[in-house]
Amino acid sequence: MLPSYAWMVLAAVCEIGGCFAFWAWLRLGKSAAWLVPGMLALAVFALALTRIESAFAGRVYAAYGGVYIVAALGWLWLVERHAPDRWDLFGAGVCLIGTTIILFGPRT
């Protein structure tokens, strides 16, 4: 079984890729055929979130947000060819710290 962060990375890549398929269709004039892999990616996204270790869905979704932000900046850089600036990177680092606290913090 993959650790929680690996599931989050998979979920983020699938969510961004799936949403980008809709973006490509509606904003970039690509074929509606882009929606088929996009919807499959969104289904894998939802399944990946269920594999993250936590008793509560809301906690998983909150922790996942930080990983999503980092993945979105990676998409910005690798796919859209626009480098994140230092504030993007600083903000992403803060979010990952928050993700770690939410996911692995001691529970009473």
N, C-alpha and C positions, 0 to 999 in steps of 0.2 A: 504494500500500500504506500502511496506517495505521501510525503509529509504535507502538512497544511499549506505551507508556502508554495509548494509545487502545484497543488490543486488550484491555488489562487492565481498563479501565473497562467496555467492552462485556461482557467475561466476568463481571465482578462484578455488573453489573446483571442479567444473565441468570441467574447462579447464585442471587442473592438472590431474584429474582422467581420462579424455578422452585421454590426451597425454600419460599418463602412460600405458593405454591399448595398444597403439601402441608400446611403449617401451617394455612391457611385451612380446608382440608377436615377435618383431624383435630382441630384445636383450636378453630376458630371455627364449626364446624357448616355450612360451605358445601358446595355440591354437589360430587360427585365429578367433575363436568365441569371443575372448576378444574384437574384433573390433566393434561388434554390440553395446554393452553398451558404449563403448568408443565414438562411433559416436553420440549416443544419448546424452551423457554427453556434447559433444562439441556443439551440437545444443542448449541445455539448456544454456550453457555458452554464446553463441551469443545472445540468447533471453534475458538473465539476463542483459547483458550490455545495451540493449535498454531501460531498465526500470530505469536507473540511471538518476536523474534529471540534465539536462544540455541542452543547446540549440545546442551544437556542439559535434559531435562524437569524434573529436580529443582531446578535453578537457577531455571527459570521459575516453578515452583510456589512456591518460597521467596520470590522477588521479588513475585509476585502477592499474597501474603498481606497486605502493607502496603496495597495498593490495595483489597483486599477489606474490610479494616478500615475504611478511610475511607468506602467505599460503604455498608457496614452502618450506620455512624453517620448517613450521609445518609438512608438508609431510615428509621432511627429517627426522624429529625427530620421528613422530608417526608411519609412514609406513616403512621407511627404517632403523629405529632404530639407527640413528646416531645423536647425540645431536649437535645443532648449537653451535658455540663458541661465545665468547663475541663480536667478530668483526662482526659476522653474525647478532647478536642481535642489536648491535649499528647501523649497516647499515640499518637494517630493520626499526628501530626507525626513522632514518633520512628520509627514504622513506615515512613513514606514515605522518611525518610532511609535507613533500612535497605534498602528496596526499591531505591533509587537506587544505593547502594553495591554490592549484589548484582548488579544488572543491568548497571551501567556501569563497575564497578571494573576496573582494569587486571588482565589475566590474564598469568601467567608461563608 
